Amino acid sequence: MKKFELIDSILQKNKGILKTSDVTGAGVSKQYFYEYVKTRGLERVERGLYMSADAWADGMYLLQKRFPQSVFSHETASYLLGIADREPLKFSVTVKSGTNTTMISKLNVKVYSVKEELFQEGIIKVDSPMGHTLRVYNAERTVCDLIRSRNGIELQEYQTILKEYLRKKEKDLPLLMRYAKKFRVEKLLRQYLEVLA
């Protein structure tokens, strides 16, 4: 029963969601884990991902558990960071160039890809509205991402996000300019800042 207690603690820590790899990584055999799943009545979300009956289905957290190589970006990051005025209709994530995105795209998720050397820039941890920890790009990186992808985003939404960013007390304009240079959107960013200032 000790191993059940160990799995219970992992389940509690993950707020009702378990990955087979989390449990086997803690030294529990798959056979024992499947016995636990059956005994505790966990629901299979997909292969290797289970949820307790009383857990809230947090779509953002489940998506990142299924695709740990993704980072929430663009409109979704804006929403999570509090610089968007509404929740996006579909999630946006960024992955490294060359990542197979077939499965994630089938879930009606906007997928962006970026070179490996730019992928790690600005990753922070933020809680989802349901309290799960997510990997998200920071506000400065998000603003640059939105400028890079401006053709796929409504102008009104884009302007609102920029205005909200500029109102933030915790904004880091020197970092924003460094990112703008790295992502080759410095000229456009300066134009937007002049209009909005």
HELIX and SHEET records of a PDB file:
HELIX    1   1 LYS A    2  LYS A   13  1                                  12    
HELIX    2   2 THR A   20  THR A   24  1                                   5    
HELIX    3   3 LYS A   30  ARG A   40  1                                  11    
HELIX    4   4 GLY A   59  ARG A   66  1                                   8    
HELIX    5   5 HIS A   74  LEU A   80  1                                   7    
HELIX    6   6 THR A  102  SER A  105  1                                   4    
HELIX    7   7 GLU A  116  PHE A  119  1                                   4    
HELIX    8   8 ALA A  139  ARG A  148  1                                  10    
HELIX    9   9 ARG A  150  GLY A  152  5                                   3    
HELIX   10  10 LEU A  155  ARG A  167  1                                  13    
HELIX   11  11 LEU A  173  LYS A  182  1                                  10    
HELIX   12  12 GLU A  186  LEU A  196  1                                  11    
SHEET    1   A 3 ILE A  17  LYS A  19  0                                        
SHEET    2   A 3 LEU A  49  MET A  51 -1                                        
SHEET    3   A 3 GLU A  43  GLU A  46 -1                                        
SHEET    1   B 3 VAL A  71  PHE A  72  0                                        
SHEET    2   B 3 SER A  92  LYS A  96 -1                                        
SHEET    3   B 3 LYS A 110  VAL A 114  1                                        
SHEET    1   C 2 ILE A 123  ASP A 127  0                                        
SHEET    2   C 2 THR A 133  TYR A 137 -1                                        
END                                                                             
